């Protein structure tokens, strides 16, 4: 993101860039046809490894910043005797990833608290009722609100001091299974859950059934092994080795997997013994078991920004319930009509994700038909949803919080890379305001009602193409004649011949040439006007007499 500065106190607009592709791939398939014995074994293995993961996470969090490679090796040796060497490696790696994620969340929480404290202090320093500006909020409306915000300032300062102390000590707080699901236990009626159903979800979320891949090993994974035919074999931990139904302490499931999406790529990897990581988890609500396979991919070759701009692109404005898109040519002119791709962010998480995927699929198919790149805003609302910044605008805060920015970004990058469509990220500064100011009215006609979001899409596309958002000022009416030369919309001051007459386009014509548009449009001597040489040529016919 760009910083502050520029003329008039405006924020400096950052440069556009081509978004790099994803570094990994994950596909999922359902384990169909599991027997009761298979499900029992999966639950026993998952519960046993989940208990080990909880204990290892507790040890890692207690160590804090004092942890080193020796402590890691010691933890792995203790887990090896209770499971296996490979299971211990997966457990300790997952613990480190979870601790690092908690640290990143803690840092983001500290930044939000600092922003809230800074905003309250600024508003408390202003007189009551002082109006704010577009850049900063004004004073509080009443003495009562001022007093309430003073108390809130003390609360936030205490939270900030505690968070900074935890950060300095390397202390994090993690709930295996999720804090939201844990709090749901106290509101079962509101969540429409029984205690048994909640318990099933809680136990399923705390199980551990994931194994890291190993290059050079059979089928890319020795712990959870899946062959090209879809047979799933699991290496059982040492205390559960008596449940094995095949040699070497392994258990083979009756279910088979095929991976309808990227199945050929997955089979090529396991056939070449390349590393593939697997995770088995249960959907307690639907009583289904799923298997997820993931692997890393080499970074895709990024297309230069100049090549992306050569043929124009599609500007996309992200909103809470739809994507507004408009196609632009290489000169920044809108082409055709705007498009709108709706989605509904209601219901379950799976339903919301499906809505986002469907909208992105339609957008990408449109871009594929025209062979164009897509320009999107580089949005980040992590610091924009605090109530201290927007005050009583609760609906606006909910609107920003409900926008699927992270989900859209991850889905769009992955799906566009798969189709070979370049993505250009632009700075979102002033796109909606300037788009509405310069493009909404000119693009509105009797047959088309251009919305503010459509105009923002044009502004985003122009910024990605390297053009200013503002339209070029039209010359006076008397200066728009061909007598002063043709004026192009996007011609720069240094473009040679920008004030010349328009050249004739070669090829057959389907209609007559309008006046002033032919090859001799600039040659005024060739026109039938008084005083011109064409009027006195040898071929000129004398006028007919009016009488005999």
Beta strands, then each sheet from edge to edge (+ up, - down):
strand 1: 17-18
strand 2: 24-30
strand 3: 210-211
strand 4: 224-226
strand 5: 231-235
strand 6: 250-256
strand 7: 277-283
strand 8: 288-296
strand 9: 313-318
strand 10: 322-328
strand 11: 334-342
strand 12: 373-377
strand 13: 423-426
sheet 1: 1+ 13- 12- 9- 10+ 11-
sheet 2: 2+ 8- 7+ 3-
sheet 3: 4+ 5- 6+
end
